[in-house]
Amino acid sequence: MATLAMAPGVRHELKIFSVLAVVFAAVYFLPVGQPRFDSAVSEALELTKWYAREHFVLCLLPAFWIAGAIAAFVSQASVMRYLGPTAPKPLAYGVGSVSGTILAVCSCTVLPLFSGIYRMGAGLGPATAFLYSGPAINVLAIVMTAKVLGAQIGLARAMGAIVFSVIIGLLMTLIFHREEQQKVAAAVALPEPEAGRPLWQTAAFFAVLVGILVFANWGAASQTTGFFAVVYSVKWLLTSSLGIALALMLWRWFKLEPARIVGVAAATAITAVALPGHPTWPFLVATLGLAWLTAGRKDEAGEWFNQAWDYTKQIVPLLLAGVLVAGFLLGRPGHEGMIPSDWISDLVGGNSIGSNLFAAFAGAFMYFATLTEVPIVQGLVGSGMGSGPALALLLAGPALSLPSMLVLNSILGLKKTVAYLSLVLIMATITGWGYGLLVN
């Protein structure tokens, strides 16, 4: 009996021993010194360094503040009314499917925004439509695709992404119908939201936050004239103007101390003057200043900070881990990781179901910053990639990545994450294959 009583403890210790043995063996047999392995480690660190420098500050930090604002200032009843399971389907899916046209974000930046509306009660269908459309449909990516890869594939990408987002949302609702019915019951039981800040103030506040996100990440146009080029030339002027508008809102509507707001503005301006060619630094100073202004308060501004900080703690570690792994396996554009790029090029030629599926699968696990998928696909097409697999990668790649999958699992759970991934892969494969048949 004593032996039997000790068995659970022994099994626990054996598990610990097994884990330690596996870790030790992995470290002991590391192929350090092998060119492919050393290059992959370097690529993992380089990609993570680039992500932290070029993407984290300008993309993710504003997204965390927007997600925190959704949780702090938008009532659950309001979210349920427009995006919940009881909302009119044309309204809910219309908002979700075309929202990406104004958000030039990648598969990681959209995650805090998705998490914010989903946890506030948005239906699974409209929320996943937004999740897909955010990185897939932005205007800059569609225009760049048409200019670089041709009008045909640009139009196919735009139409495919919009239809995709709606179909994926509807199928997710159908697959998890029982859970959506529980949300319907919860929506019926919700009380009417209490009267708070006027609607126009809330709308203006969110417009300023989204404007800062959009203009701070506005990419360079392929031509020196035209609307996109003009906006790019004044992007930081527009971003700064919106920052001043946000400062005025914090003073007038949130009752923050004017002296502290002026102090943050002065620190931001000094940094911008001292480092004129490095706009990320004054942007970071302003963001940290906003945290200093709102942290520790007991009012709505303090709640805004708390919600944004909660999203940051949850998402950032998973994203950085995912970027490290993606860089190790696949490298950066123009640089190889553990998986040779020739393998990918050899497997995406022609227009078979297999080549389209592989293109969608490879794209889903790579990390694409906004707009970088276009030159990558251009290079693959030059190496023999078929038209169908090119479209399949464009439809699956920007909307998914290994880092985003890790975060989605923590938000939706394993079943919903696998279902979403599977739907994107299947639809990208079928659409790419059909497009390849059409153009050929």
Residue pairs with C-beta under 8 A, 6 or more apart in sequence:
30 37
31 37
32 38
36 336
36 338
37 338
39 331
39 335
39 336
39 337
40 327
40 328
40 329
40 331
40 336
40 337
40 338
41 328
43 327
43 328
43 331
43 332
43 335
43 336
43 337
44 324
44 325
44 327
44 328
44 337
45 324
45 327
46 327
46 332
46 335
47 323
47 324
47 326
47 327
47 331
47 332
47 367
48 320
48 323
48 324
48 327
50 332
51 320
51 323
51 367
51 369
52 320
53 280
54 280
54 369
55 106
55 108
55 109
55 369
57 280
57 283
57 284
57 287
58 216
58 217
58 280
58 283
59 105
59 106
59 108
59 109
59 213
59 217
59 370
60 108
60 109
60 112
60 315
60 316
60 319
61 284
61 287
62 209
62 212
62 213
62 216
62 287
63 105
63 109
63 110
63 111
63 112
63 113
63 213
64 112
64 308
64 311
64 312
64 315
65 209
65 287
65 290
65 304
65 308
66 112
66 113
66 116
66 206
66 209
66 210
66 213
67 112
67 113
67 115
67 116
67 307
67 308
67 311
68 116
68 304
68 305
68 306
68 307
68 308
68 309
68 310
68 311
69 205
69 206
69 209
69 304
69 307
69 308
70 79
70 113
70 116
70 117
70 120
71 116
71 119
71 120
71 307
72 300
72 303
72 304
72 306
72 307
73 197
73 202
73 205
73 300
73 304
74 120
74 202
75 193
75 194
75 196
76 120
76 121
76 190
76 193
77 121
77 190
77 191
77 192
77 193
78 193
79 117
79 120
79 121
79 122
80 86
80 87
80 121
80 122
80 183
80 187
80 190
81 87
82 91
82 92
82 95
83 92
83 95
83 96
83 117
83 121
83 122
83 123
83 126
83 127
84 92
84 121
84 122
84 123
84 126
84 183
84 187
85 123
85 124
85 125
85 173
85 180
85 181
85 183
85 184
85 187
86 184
86 187
86 188
87 123
87 126
92 123
92 125
92 126
93 125
93 126
93 129
93 165
93 166
93 169
93 170
95 126
95 130
96 125
96 126
96 127
96 128
96 129
96 130
96 133
96 165
96 166
96 169
97 129
97 130
97 133
97 137
97 162
97 165
97 166
97 169
98 133
98 137
98 162
99 130
99 133
99 134
100 130
100 133
100 134
100 135
100 136
100 137
100 138
100 161
100 165
101 137
101 138
101 139
102 138
102 139
102 210
102 214
103 110
103 113
103 134
103 138
103 210
103 213
103 214
104 138
104 139
104 140
104 141
104 214
104 217
104 218
104 219
104 370
104 371
105 113
105 134
105 135
105 138
105 213
105 217
105 370
106 135
106 367
106 368
106 369
106 370
106 398
106 401
107 135
107 367
107 368
107 398
107 399
107 400
107 401
107 403
107 404
108 319
108 367
108 401
108 403
108 404
108 407
109 134
109 135
109 370
110 130
110 131
110 134
110 135
111 131
111 315
111 319
111 404
111 407
111 408
111 411
112 311
112 315
113 130
113 134
114 127
114 130
114 131
114 134
114 411
115 311
115 314
115 315
115 411
116 311
117 127
117 130
118 124
118 127
118 411
118 412
119 411
121 183
121 186
121 187
121 190
122 130
123 173
123 180
123 183
124 169
124 172
124 173
124 176
124 179
124 180
124 183
124 416
125 169
125 170
125 172
125 173
125 180
126 169
127 169
128 165
128 168
128 169
128 172
128 420
129 165
129 166
129 168
129 169
130 165
131 399
131 420
132 161
132 164
132 165
132 168
132 169
132 399
132 424
133 161
133 162
133 165
135 370
135 398
135 399
136 161
136 164
136 165
136 395
136 398
136 399
137 158
137 161
137 162
137 165
138 370
140 218
140 219
140 228
140 370
140 371
141 157
141 370
141 371
141 373
141 374
141 398
142 154
142 157
142 158
143 154
143 228
144 222
144 371
144 374
145 153
145 154
145 157
145 374
145 394
146 153
146 154
146 155
147 154
147 222
148 222
148 374
148 375
148 378
149 374
149 377
149 378
149 381
149 390
152 439
153 387
153 390
153 391
153 394
153 435
156 391
156 431
156 435
157 391
157 394
157 395
160 391
160 395
160 431
160 435
161 395
164 395
164 424
164 427
164 428
164 431
167 427
168 420
168 423
168 424
168 427
171 423
172 416
172 419
172 420
172 423
173 180
175 419
176 415
176 416
176 419
197 253
201 249
201 253
204 249
205 249
205 253
208 242
208 245
208 246
208 249
209 246
211 238
211 239
211 242
212 239
212 242
212 243
212 246
215 231
215 235
215 236
215 238
215 239
215 242
216 235
216 236
216 239
216 279
216 283
217 370
218 228
218 231
218 232
218 235
219 232
219 370
219 371
220 232
221 228
221 229
221 232
223 229
231 238
236 279
239 283
243 268
243 286
244 265
247 261
247 264
247 265
250 256
250 261
250 293
250 301
251 258
251 261
254 299
254 300
254 301
255 299
255 301
256 293
256 294
256 301
257 293
260 292
260 293
261 293
263 289
264 285
264 286
264 289
264 290
264 292
264 293
265 289
267 285
267 289
268 282
268 285
268 286
268 289
269 282
271 281
271 282
271 285
272 279
272 281
272 282
275 281
275 282
291 305
291 309
293 301
294 301
294 302
294 304
294 305
295 302
295 305
295 309
296 302
296 305
297 305
314 407
314 410
315 407
315 410
318 403
318 406
318 407
318 410
319 403
319 404
319 406
319 407
320 403
321 403
321 406
322 367
322 401
322 402
322 403
322 404
322 405
322 406
322 407
323 367
323 403
325 402
326 365
326 366
326 367
326 401
326 402
326 403
327 337
327 367
328 337
328 338
329 337
329 338
329 339
329 365
330 337
330 339
330 362
330 365
330 366
330 367
331 337
331 341
333 372
333 375
333 376
333 379
334 379
344 358
344 362
344 380
345 380
345 383
345 384
345 385
347 354
347 355
347 358
347 359
347 362
348 355
348 358
348 359
348 362
348 380
348 384
348 385
348 386
348 389
348 390
348 393
349 355
349 384
349 385
349 386
349 389
350 386
350 389
351 386
351 387
351 388
351 389
351 432
351 433
351 436
351 437
351 440
352 433
353 429
353 433
355 386
355 388
355 389
356 388
356 389
356 392
356 428
356 429
356 430
356 432
356 433
356 436
357 392
357 425
357 429
358 389
359 385
359 389
359 390
359 392
359 393
359 396
359 428
359 432
360 392
360 393
360 395
360 396
360 397
360 424
360 425
360 428
360 429
360 432
361 396
361 425
362 393
363 373
363 392
363 393
363 394
363 396
363 397
363 398
363 400
363 428
364 396
364 397
364 400
364 401
364 421
364 424
364 425
365 400
365 401
365 402
366 397
366 401
366 402
367 401
367 402
367 403
368 376
368 397
368 398
368 401
370 398
373 393
373 394
373 397
373 398
374 394
377 385
377 390
377 393
377 394
380 390
380 393
381 387
381 390
385 393
386 436
387 435
387 436
387 439
387 440
388 432
388 433
388 434
388 435
388 436
388 437
388 439
389 432
389 436
390 432
391 428
391 431
391 432
391 435
391 436
392 428
392 429
392 431
392 432
392 433
393 428
393 432
395 424
395 427
395 428
395 431
395 432
396 424
396 425
396 428
399 424
400 421
400 424
405 417
405 421
408 416
408 417
408 420
409 417
412 420
